[in-house]
Amino acid sequence: MNKNLFVILLILPFFYACEDEPLDPNDDVQSSYIEIDDPVVGQENIYLAYERPNDPNNGPGQLTYTGDTTWLSISNQSGNVFEVQAKYSQDAELDIYLFTLINDSLIIEAGQSNTGPYRFFDLASLPMTLSLKELSSPELDLSYETLAQNCVGDPCSGSTVNHEQLNQNYDRLNIYADYTVMVVDGPGHHLLYSQEYGLIRVAAVSAWTKSESGWNFIKQN
């Protein structure tokens, strides 16, 4: 066997293994993050999976990270439509989504060629339309009571201020929430995002237990 080819074959498995290793909340991250108002092929966000149980007597518990990592990247473009891949550290299958920019809105849909488990954006939450304008009102808290009361029937939008996540403070973020499928025992969904910071959190809340799970963005240095 050619000596150079042998060296390459040795290196490749190591390279891919490193790329798929789950990250820790304290890890430093370097990435060309996804600008949701100006996506470019090659931009990538990294997210950590989290869970937050709910106690019927005491309310939401402590947020903990599960050890799963997602790499969300812009993989292709056709006009104003962008193909987005979600790659998971604990699942070999890719999820494919479509981001479409129309005026001041971002539409997120399931990709037609998707064969994965829809773990990042739950299929029940799609399609969704996010306003890319800064939403100053109404200010909403992220409690189950607030979102389940105000975001059933139609999605609702608003803002939250001084959001803390992975040692980062975000002064103002938009909220998109749709808890409609809770009326048939499906999960409610909400996103935190902004034109400046991109997609910060993607969350699902159980209609039965009110426990929350989702993905938190690791802000790069």
PLY file of the C-alpha trace (Angstrom):
ply
format ascii 1.0
element vertex 221
property float x
property float y
property float z
element edge 220
property int vertex1
property int vertex2
end_header
0.00 0.00 0.00
1.20 3.54 -0.75
2.81 4.94 2.42
0.99 8.31 2.22
-2.37 6.61 1.74
-1.68 4.42 4.78
-1.04 7.52 6.93
-4.26 9.18 5.71
-6.30 6.08 6.52
-4.85 6.09 10.02
-5.69 9.76 10.59
-9.26 9.83 9.21
-10.95 7.71 11.93
-9.30 9.84 14.60
-10.49 13.04 12.91
-14.11 11.96 12.71
-14.11 10.54 16.22
-12.94 13.91 17.58
-15.59 15.78 15.60
-18.38 13.63 17.09
-17.24 13.71 20.71
-19.83 15.28 23.03
-18.82 18.58 24.60
-18.89 19.78 28.18
-20.63 23.01 29.34
-17.20 24.38 30.30
-15.54 23.66 26.94
-14.23 26.54 24.84
-15.87 26.61 21.42
-14.62 28.12 18.18
-17.19 28.19 15.38
-18.44 30.26 12.45
-21.88 30.64 13.98
-25.14 30.70 11.99
-26.36 34.22 11.27
-30.09 33.65 10.89
-30.56 36.88 8.93
-27.59 36.16 6.64
-26.89 32.39 6.48
-23.83 31.20 4.57
-22.87 27.64 3.67
-20.34 26.44 6.23
-21.68 28.39 9.21
-22.17 26.16 12.26
-23.69 26.30 15.74
-22.97 23.87 18.56
-25.62 22.95 21.14
-25.72 20.93 24.36
-28.79 18.83 25.24
-30.41 19.63 28.58
-33.25 18.44 30.78
-35.23 20.21 33.49
-37.63 18.04 35.52
-40.78 19.42 37.08
-41.99 18.67 40.59
-45.79 18.97 40.98
-45.31 20.54 44.41
-42.17 22.64 43.95
-42.22 23.53 40.25
-39.27 23.40 37.81
-36.12 21.67 39.04
-32.46 22.18 38.23
-31.38 22.31 34.59
-28.81 19.59 33.86
-26.86 18.66 30.73
-27.21 15.13 29.37
-23.88 14.83 27.55
-25.38 14.89 24.04
-24.09 17.48 21.55
-25.55 18.72 18.26
-23.67 20.39 15.42
-26.14 22.46 13.36
-24.66 23.63 10.06
-25.66 25.30 6.78
-24.90 22.63 4.17
-26.41 23.95 0.93
-28.19 26.94 -0.61
-30.67 27.46 -3.43
-31.71 31.10 -3.71
-33.23 32.14 -0.38
-33.61 28.53 0.81
-30.85 26.98 2.94
-30.41 23.30 3.76
-29.46 22.78 7.40
-27.99 19.58 8.83
-28.22 18.49 12.46
-25.52 16.02 13.45
-25.64 14.33 16.87
-22.92 12.88 19.09
-25.24 10.06 20.21
-27.03 9.26 16.94
-25.50 8.39 13.56
-28.48 9.70 11.55
-28.60 13.28 10.30
-31.67 15.49 10.45
-32.26 17.77 7.47
-34.16 21.05 7.81
-34.84 24.00 5.51
-34.39 27.65 6.44
-36.16 30.10 4.11
-35.59 33.85 4.34
-38.58 35.97 3.29
-38.42 39.70 4.02
-37.91 39.98 7.80
-38.89 36.40 8.60
-37.17 33.02 8.84
-39.31 29.97 8.05
-38.07 26.64 9.46
-39.37 23.44 7.86
-38.54 19.75 7.72
-36.31 18.77 4.80
-38.02 16.53 2.24
-35.04 14.17 2.18
-34.90 13.76 5.94
-34.68 10.22 7.29
-33.51 11.07 10.82
-35.38 11.23 14.12
-36.13 14.99 14.14
-34.37 15.42 17.45
-33.39 19.09 17.16
-36.57 20.68 15.83
-39.41 18.30 16.69
-41.53 17.49 13.64
-44.66 18.46 15.60
-43.31 22.01 15.93
-42.83 22.55 12.18
-43.21 24.67 10.17
-42.50 27.74 12.25
-42.07 31.37 11.22
-39.72 33.57 13.24
-39.73 37.35 13.02
-36.19 38.64 12.60
-37.13 42.05 13.99
-36.36 42.80 17.63
-39.55 42.23 19.61
-39.73 44.48 22.64
-43.23 43.49 23.71
-44.91 41.69 25.18
-42.25 40.62 27.67
-42.91 36.98 28.56
-41.42 34.78 31.24
-40.54 31.20 30.29
-42.82 29.52 32.81
-45.17 26.75 31.75
-48.14 28.72 33.07
-47.39 31.80 30.96
-46.67 30.01 27.69
-49.42 27.39 28.02
-51.96 30.14 28.71
-50.93 32.55 25.96
-49.60 30.34 23.15
-52.39 27.84 22.45
-54.40 28.03 19.24
-51.84 30.18 17.47
-48.09 30.63 18.02
-47.18 33.66 20.08
-44.14 35.92 20.06
-42.57 38.27 22.55
-39.30 38.90 24.33
-37.33 38.08 27.44
-34.55 40.12 29.02
-31.30 39.25 30.80
-31.38 35.56 29.90
-28.52 33.58 31.50
-27.21 30.48 29.76
-23.87 28.66 29.91
-22.15 31.58 31.66
-23.44 34.05 29.07
-25.91 36.89 29.53
-28.19 37.87 26.65
-29.69 41.32 27.22
-32.78 40.75 25.08
-34.02 37.74 23.11
-37.13 37.08 21.05
-39.43 34.26 22.13
-41.40 32.09 19.72
-43.79 29.64 21.40
-46.48 27.23 20.24
-48.19 25.07 22.85
-51.21 24.22 20.68
-50.54 20.47 20.43
-50.72 20.23 24.22
-54.50 20.06 23.88
-54.00 16.59 22.35
-51.23 15.69 24.84
-48.35 16.64 22.56
-45.38 18.73 23.72
-45.29 22.51 23.68
-42.34 24.16 21.96
-40.51 27.44 22.37
-37.39 29.07 20.94
-35.14 31.87 22.17
-33.34 33.78 19.44
-32.37 37.17 18.05
-31.00 38.65 14.85
-27.79 39.49 16.71
-27.20 36.18 18.51
-29.04 33.63 16.33
-30.81 30.56 17.78
-30.03 30.37 21.50
-32.42 27.72 22.82
-34.77 25.15 21.28
-37.08 23.61 23.89
-39.96 21.14 24.26
-42.25 20.86 27.31
-44.23 17.73 28.18
-47.99 18.12 28.43
-48.11 15.37 31.07
-45.23 16.19 33.42
-44.39 19.82 32.46
-40.74 18.74 32.34
-38.57 20.52 29.77
-35.86 19.27 27.44
-33.98 20.87 24.59
-30.76 22.32 23.24
-28.71 25.27 24.51
-26.33 27.15 22.23
-22.68 27.39 23.30
-21.57 30.91 22.53
-18.17 30.81 20.83
-15.20 32.91 21.86
0 1
1 2
2 3
3 4
4 5
5 6
6 7
7 8
8 9
9 10
10 11
11 12
12 13
13 14
14 15
15 16
16 17
17 18
18 19
19 20
20 21
21 22
22 23
23 24
24 25
25 26
26 27
27 28
28 29
29 30
30 31
31 32
32 33
33 34
34 35
35 36
36 37
37 38
38 39
39 40
40 41
41 42
42 43
43 44
44 45
45 46
46 47
47 48
48 49
49 50
50 51
51 52
52 53
53 54
54 55
55 56
56 57
57 58
58 59
59 60
60 61
61 62
62 63
63 64
64 65
65 66
66 67
67 68
68 69
69 70
70 71
71 72
72 73
73 74
74 75
75 76
76 77
77 78
78 79
79 80
80 81
81 82
82 83
83 84
84 85
85 86
86 87
87 88
88 89
89 90
90 91
91 92
92 93
93 94
94 95
95 96
96 97
97 98
98 99
99 100
100 101
101 102
102 103
103 104
104 105
105 106
106 107
107 108
108 109
109 110
110 111
111 112
112 113
113 114
114 115
115 116
116 117
117 118
118 119
119 120
120 121
121 122
122 123
123 124
124 125
125 126
126 127
127 128
128 129
129 130
130 131
131 132
132 133
133 134
134 135
135 136
136 137
137 138
138 139
139 140
140 141
141 142
142 143
143 144
144 145
145 146
146 147
147 148
148 149
149 150
150 151
151 152
152 153
153 154
154 155
155 156
156 157
157 158
158 159
159 160
160 161
161 162
162 163
163 164
164 165
165 166
166 167
167 168
168 169
169 170
170 171
171 172
172 173
173 174
174 175
175 176
176 177
177 178
178 179
179 180
180 181
181 182
182 183
183 184
184 185
185 186
186 187
187 188
188 189
189 190
190 191
191 192
192 193
193 194
194 195
195 196
196 197
197 198
198 199
199 200
200 201
201 202
202 203
203 204
204 205
205 206
206 207
207 208
208 209
209 210
210 211
211 212
212 213
213 214
214 215
215 216
216 217
217 218
218 219
219 220
